[in-house]
Amino acid sequence: RSNATTAFSDARQRLPLSFLSQALTMQATQIVKLTPQSLWRGLQVSLLDGSTVRLRPYGDIPDHFPPHGNQHKSSPYWCLMRVVVGFCAFTGAALRCGFGSLKVSEQTLACDLILEQALGSCVYIGDRNFGVYRIVQTVRAVGAHALVRLNEPRVRKLLGRTPRPGQYPVRW
């Protein structure tokens, strides 16, 4: 045994990003299998959430996630990565993740995540950012369910009138 860690460090730098995504998926599958309480009425509940992550511009990171400029006309330093994760509502395990540059919207990443996961026995829950027709259309394409929060203009468009407070079941 050696105390030198350079080989581990070198290997980590060569680790493909797709491997991390596959490992996350395998881990989430095992966690959900080991926890029968992670289902609601036989359905897996996946909470969709998105964020933006700042990355230092090391190696080829700027090639994949370009630095983002600011209004002070200084050269940009931080690279920005957009991330969308589907979390298990009961275990908190990250079930699936999608990532891209700022040129890719959270909705696009969420649709890719839903299509990759392709769980018909799932309920996807999202906030107003995910309450768009495209998300619901993708959820229907895989035979799953969605519970999303809509902003008032979207509700008006769907219902054809100004909504009163309350819940409105909508079938697309």
Salt bridges, closest charged atoms under 4 A:
ASP60 OD2 - HIS64 NE2 3.32
GLU116 OE1 - ARG96 NE 3.91
GLU152 OE2 - ARG156 NH2 2.95
